[in-house]
Amino acid sequence: MSHVTTAPPTAHERYATAPEPERGVRSLVADSWRRSAREGIRPDGSRLPPLRWASDELTAYRETHPLAPLMPLFRELLGAGAADDGHVFAVGDADGTLLWVEGDTRTMARAERMHFMAGAGWAERQAGTNAPGTALQLGRAVQIVTGEHYSAAVHAWSCAAAPVRDPCTGRVLGVVDLSGGGTIATPPALAAVRAAALAAEGQLARMPAPPLLGPDGQALRSAKPRPEAVHLWVLGRDEALLECANHVRRLSPRHSEIVLALALAGAGVTGERLAVDLSEREIPASTLRAELTRLRAVLGADLLGSRPYALLRPVLTDFTAVSDLLAQGRAGEALARYPGPPLPRSEAPVVVEHRRCLEQQLRGAVLGSGDPGLLRRWVDATWGADDGPAWTELARELPAGSPQRAAAAARARALTPGTISFPQARRHAAVLQRGRS
């Protein structure tokens, strides 16, 4: 007598029959599943996202969308290698409607079968948990892998997406997404969409403001000039420098964290959100308000707004400059402009997250470059001195028989095999600070 073994039900299958996410489900996903259920989305995948635009209407809408001029940038950053990796990239509007879906031909054909195509609505309220829809819902980059999607029709896919904001107003303009198989269920995929969104916002900041148009499509008057940008330096220093109107201010460590958090958020944030970004421990509302009052006295009411808290001018950071160079594949220039991690001693969750993301992107670009010069610069830096895989890669790239190769190999062997040592910010903060002061 034969026995048939059936696979145990997945967390998604259990949720579909008894709607309450279990402990093994990420809180981000569990919250999204609950929202999807309230919207009446079917978890069995029997109802696909709606097609919202006909082709002619879609063409006209895309031509006037503010992200249209950025498509060459997105194709360069996200479309390269699509055929090799079997992925697609998508750009959608602020309502979650996909405007462009491009990439590997066979993958696009598969995507269209579940309505992942231009003109389809992938807002979370229409499609359930998915990267572009959930990124727009939360206002930040997210990654959704296989069975984390609310609709079973999408369980063979993984995706990563990030919102794109107007650098002046902080308003969400749309979303960029990578979708595909196993290569998209990795940290580099999430880093790629984050970098693409930051690069897009940087390019938007350099573009002239569009004129205001009347019902007939004619310019009514010139748009209000974009406010002058301020510059923020946070790499390799515990106390940020802020330049505004040719005046440079040195900020306290706490004010540095707040200004960087607001710069990274783009749009205004509530006090509750800012408190979570700044500390894993609860910050009393009165304490946060007092700190922001002191910061406003330093920056001026014309730069720091409240209700919600926001920086009222575009902010150009050295952090974003390095990220933009990495997004463009210019690892050497990025490393040259990287004096160290941002706010090395900060333990603010938002700083830690973005610090780790930038470190991973930069380190990955250096190790993947195959350039012994870049690798040597990395391991000679304080943050790369204990990076065993980097020493191994350097030894591999140096000429056979070279004394430097033997020394690099010896250093690699001395370090713990297989350990990835990211920059030790606390250990080297004082050295970095002295070098930048």
N, C-alpha and C positions, 0 to 999 in steps of 0.2 A: 504494500500500500504506500503510495507516494504522498509526501507532505508538501503542500504549497506554502512557501514563506512569503508573507506580505510585508512590505516596508512599513515601519511605524508612521503614523500621521505626522505631518509637519506642523510647526507652530501656526502657520497660516491656515491649514486645514482644521486644526483644533479651534482656532478663533472663529472660523466660518460657522462652526456648529455650536460653539459656546462663546459668544462674543466678549471675551475679556483677555487681553494679551497676558502672556505668562512672563516670568522673570527673564527668560533667555532672550526676549525681544528688546532691542534698543528702545530707550524711552522716546527718542525722536520718531521711530517707526510706530510704536504703540500709540502715541498721540495722534499720528496721522491716520492710522487705522480707525481710531474712534471718530475722527472727523469724517472720514470716508463713509463709515457706516451711517452717521447722522445724515449725510447727503443722499443716502439711498443707493450708493454705488454697489454693484453686484460683485462679490468677491470671486465668483466662479468664472468671470471673464466672458459671460454670455452677451454683455452689452459693451460695445467698443466706444471709444471717445467720439463725439460728434464731429462731422465735417462742417465747419462754420462758414467757409468762404468758397465760392465758385472760382474757377481759374481766372476769369477776366477781372473779377472784383479783387482777387488776391494780388494780381499783378499791379493794379493801380494802387492798392494799399501799401504794398512793399516799396514802391518807388518813392513814397513820401515818408516812410518810416525813418526815424532818426538813426536806427542801426544800419540802414542800407549802405551808407558810405563806408562802414566798417567791415563789410563782407570780405574784401581782399585780405584784411588782417586776420579775420577768423579762418579763412581758407588756408592761410599760411601757417597759423598756429595750431589749428585743430584738424584741418583736412589732410595735411601731409601724412603720408603713410597709411591712409585709410584702407587702401587696397591690400596692403601687406597685413595689417592688423584685423581687417574685416570689421571696421567700425563705421559709424556714421556720426556726423555732428549736426546739430540743429540750432537754429536761432529763432526764438519766439518773442512775442510782444508781452507787455506787462500783464495782459489778461490770460496768458498761457496758450495762446493760439500760435502754432508753429508756422513760421513764415518761410524758412528755408530749411530743407533737410538734404544734406549732400554727403557723399562718401562712397564706400564700396558698393558697386552695382548690385551684387547678390544680396548684400545685407540690406540695402534699401528696399529690394523687392520683398524680403521677409518682413521688414518693418511696416511696409504698406499694408500687409495682411492684417495687422493689428491697428491700422489707422495712424501709425506714427509717420505722418506725412504732412507736407505743407497744406495749410488750411484747416487742420484738425485741432480741436481744443483739448489741451492736456493740462488745464488747470486742475488742481487737486479735487475741486468740487465736481469736476466732470469725468476725471479718469482715475480717481483714487490716488493712493500713494505712488509717486513717481518722482524722479529727480527734478525735472524742470518745474513741475507743478508744486512740489513741496519746497523747492528753493524759493519760489515766488511767495509761497504762503509764509515762510519763516523769514524771508529777507536775507538769506545767507546761503553759502555754498553747501550742498548736501550730496551724499552718495547713497544710492539705493541699489542693493544687489539682489538678484534672482528673487527668492521667495519673500523678500521684504516688500515687493510691490503688492498693492492691495488686490489688483486684478490678476487672476491666475493666467490670463492671456499673456502676461508680460513676464512670467516666471523664468523664461529662458534667457532673459536679458539682464544686464547690469548697466547702470547709468550714473553719471556725475554731472552736476549742473551748478551754475552760479549766476546770480542776478547781475545785471549791468545797470549802473545808476548814472544820472546826469551829474557830472562833477560839481556843478554850481548849486543845484537845488537839492541834490540827494534823492530826487524822484526816480523810482525804478522805471527804466525804459524798456527792459526786456530781459531775456535769459539766454545763456549759451549752454549747450549740453553735448556730452559725448555718450553714445549708446553702443553697446555691442556685447561681446562675450567676456571671457576671463580677463583680458587685458584692461577692461574698464573697471573691474572690481579690485582695483589696486590704488594705493596712495598716489602714485604719479598721475593717474587720470584725474583725481580730484584736484591735485596741484595744477594740472594743465588748464582746467576750466577756470580755476581761481586766477591764474596768471593771465589767461585770455581776457577775462573780465576786467582785471586791473589795467591791462594794456589798452583795452578799448576805452576805458574811462580816461586814461592818460591822453589818448589821441583826441577824444572829445574835448578835453580841457584846452587843447591847442587849436581847436577849430573855431572860426568866428561864429557868434550866435546868429541863428537864422532870423530873417525878417518876420514880422507878424503879418499874416495873410488874412484878407477879407474873404467873404463868401464867394467872390468871383475869382479867387486865387491870386489877386494882385496884392502887392505889398501895401499895407496901410501906413506904416512908418517904420523907421529903423527900430530894431529891438533894443532894449536897454543894454548897454555895454556890460559884458561880463565883469564882475568885480575882480580886482587885482588878487592874484593868488598869493598865498603865504607859503613859506618853505619851512619844513620841519626836518631836523636831523636827529635820528635816534640810533643809528648803527654804531656799535662799539662804545656807547656812552650811557651812563646811568641817568644823567641829567640832560634832557633834550634841549636843543637850541631851536628857537622859533624866530624866523625873520619875517617881519611885516613892515611895509613902508620904510625899507632900508634901516630898520632898527632891529637889532638882534637881542632876544631875551633868553636867558638861561632859566629853565623851569626846574622846580623841585622834583624829586623822584615821583611823588604822588601826582603832581600836576602833569608831569611827562606822561604818566600812564593814562590819565584822563584824556589829554589832547590826542595821544596816539589812538586810543579807543574810539574817540569821536571821528578822527580822520579815517580809520578803517571802516567804521560803520557807514560813512557817507551821509545817509539820511539822519534825521533827528532820532534820538532814542529816549525812552522813558527813564525816569530815575531808577525804577525797578530793574530794567534791563542793564543799565550802566552799573548798578551795584553788583549784579551777577558777573559782569565782565571784569570787574575790578578785584573781586575777592571771592574765594570759596566760602568764606565765613559771612554771615549776615552783617551788612552794614546798615546801621540805623538811618532812616530817611533824614533825620535832622543832621546827622554827621555828614552825609553826602551833600546836603544842601549848603551847609556851612563851607565845605571844601570848595564847592563850585562858586560860591559867593566870593571866596578869596581868589579863585582863579579868574573870575570876571574882573576883579579889581586889577589884576595883572594884565589881562589881555584887552579889556575894554568891552563894553556892551555891544559895540559894532562888530565884534568878532565872535563872541560866545553868546548864543541864544539859549532861551529856556522854553520849556513847555512846547515841544520836547527840547532836550538839550542837543545843541548842534553847533558846529562851526559854520559861520555865515559866509565864509569865502572858500574858494577852491584851495585845497591843500596839496602841495607837491612835496613828497617825502623821499629821502634817500632810500628808504625801504622799497617804495614803489619803483624807483628808478632801477634798482638791481633786479627786481621781479620782472620788469618790462624787458630788460636785456636778456634775461633767461628765457622769457617767452619767445624772443626773437632768435634764440639759438646762439647768442653771443656770450658764451661762457667766460671767455677770457676777459672781456670788458666788465662783465658782472663781478668776477672775482677781484679785479683791480679796484672796483668801487665798493668793495665789502670790507670795511675795517673791523668787523666783528658783529656779533648778534645784536639785535635791537634791545635796548634797556636790559643788559645782561643780568642784573640782580633782581629784576622784577618777577614777582610771582603772580601777577594779575593773570587770570585765566585767558583773557583775550590776547594778552601779549605773549604768553607761553605758547598758545596755539599757533599764532602767526609766526613767531620766532622759529618754532619747529618746522613749520611748512616751508619757510624760506631756506632754512638749513638743509632740509631734505632736497629741495629743488637744486640748490647750488652744489651740494655735494654730489648729487646724481649727475648733474651736468659735467662736473669735473671728472668724475670716475668714468663716465661714458665717453669722454672726449678722446681718449687714447693719446693725449698730448702730455709727454713727460714734463714739459715746462710747467703746465698748469698743475699737474700732480705734485711736482716739487714745491710749487708755491703753496699748495694746500697743506702738505705735511709739514712745511717749514713754519706755517702759521700756528699760533697758540692753540686754536680750536681743532687743528688737524693733526697735531703731534702724536696723538694716541690712536689714530684711526688705522687699525690694522689692515682692513681691506684696501685702503688707499695706498699704504706702503706696499702691499702685495701687487697692486696694479702698477705702481711705479716700477717695481722690480721687473715686472713682465714687459714693460714698454722700453726699458733701457737696453742698450746694446749688450749682447752676450759677452761675457768676459770683462765687462766694465767694473772697476772697483766700486762705483756708485751703485751698480746693480747688486753686487754682493752685500753692500752695507744696507741697502733698502730691504733685501730679502732677510737679512739678519734681524733688522728691526721688526719686520712683519712677524717673524717667528717668535720674537720676544713678547709680542702682544698676544692676548688671548685669542686663539683661533676662532674664527667665525663670529667674533663680536664686532658689532657696528658701534663705534663710539662717536656720538654726536657731540657738538661743542659743549664743553663744560663751562657754562656761563659763570657760575659762582666762583670757580677756581681761578679764573683769569680776569675777573671784572676789574680788579684794581689796576692790572697791567694795561688793560684796554683803556681805562679811564685816563690814566697818566699819559697814554700816547695820544689821546684826542683832546685833552684839555689845553 
